[in-house]
Amino acid sequence: MSDRPDPALPQRQPEAPPEAVAQFEPAHGDSGLQSMQRFLHRFPTMVPVIVLALALAGFGLLAPNFFSAFNLSLILQQVAIVGILAAAQSLVILTAGIDLSVGAVMVLTSVVMGKLGIGLGLPMPLALAGGLLAGGATGLLNGFLVTRLRLPPFITTLGTWNVFLALNYYISDRETIRSQTIDAEAPWLKFFGTRFNLGGATLTYSVILLVLVFAALWFALYHTAWGRRVYAVGDDKEAAELAGIRTDRTLLSVYIVAGLICALAGWASIGRVGSLSPTSFQEANLESITAVVIGGISLFGGRGSILGPLIGALIVGVFNSGLKMMGVDVLWQLFATGWLIIIAVAVDQWIRKLTA
């Protein structure tokens, strides 16, 4: 009898070696655009990095003296407050939420510090602790409403934005504390507005605070169990619960930390403005969201690098500065920022198609 197999019978295929299991080869027709999509899906922070690099190169060629030490240091000073707020906003958005009250919390905590330090004459540690406590309390309220009453974060923080704004007006009596009064009674309130020279550039301590806040969050999110839980809750809350994560506790902690960061921004904002006004930073909410979206953190939660919003804030600052130096009207600066947001969201949707 012949040892040759009968061609009429189905043949057993040879087993693949173990190392070949679950191996996926890219299609031969994979275009450069698809390769870029895969790359950006793996490294989403590269999107704002590329935009920032192109913006710096473009304005460096078109705007005279754009790369002067004075202009670059001015950009850093301008984005410091919004960048710190964006750090707080990022934490909430990473959990698939949003916080529309961060600007109101920042102003409220600055007013509390001013009232305690100037109105009541309390020493710096007590007044500062009172402002931080107020920030943590606002986060606790937001987190309680979201986790216990199961209210949508958008509606919840829209409501508390009005509550905190009203408290701000009530505590401050709608009165501005002038710079001369702060200098005479509580100069520590303007600490983060103190200038220092670094390599020919003039910076303020608010820039140092910005870097420290993002460095602390980077460590917390990537090197602690808390950070892994934050990403897990944002990616899939139900799956996180099945994995044993106490999602409500994680969400509550995120809102409290965000409130504390807003309080730090409130302290820094006094040094930035030089006075203490209950009506300052009216557009801070939208600016913080703008920095987060442009920075590549997904509005759907669970995806993006905490360093992205820092780059996003720098992009907005670079665009505003470059367009201003080119003599472009403020109207068109807003126009350009609007398109940056739309393009950033569109790119995020395009990248997410790989997981669809």
Secondary structure, DSSP 8 states (H G I E B T S, - for coil): ---S--TTS--------GGGTT-----TT--HHHHHHHHHHH-TTHHHHHHHHHHHHHHHHHSTTTTSHHHHHHHHHHHHHHHHHHHHHHHHHHTT---TTHHHHHHHHHHHHHIIIIIS---HHHHHHHHHHHHHHHHHHHHHHHHTS---HHHHHHHHHHHHHHHHHHHHTT--B-HHHHHHH-GGGGGGG-EEEETTEEEEHHHHHHHHHHHHHHHHHHHSHHHHHHHHHHH-HHHHHHTT--HHHHHHHHHHHHHHHHHHHHHHHHHHHSSB-TT--TTHHHHHHHHHHHTT--TTSS-S-THHHHHHHHHHHHHHHHHHHTT--HHHHHHHHHHHHHHHHHHHHHHHGGG-
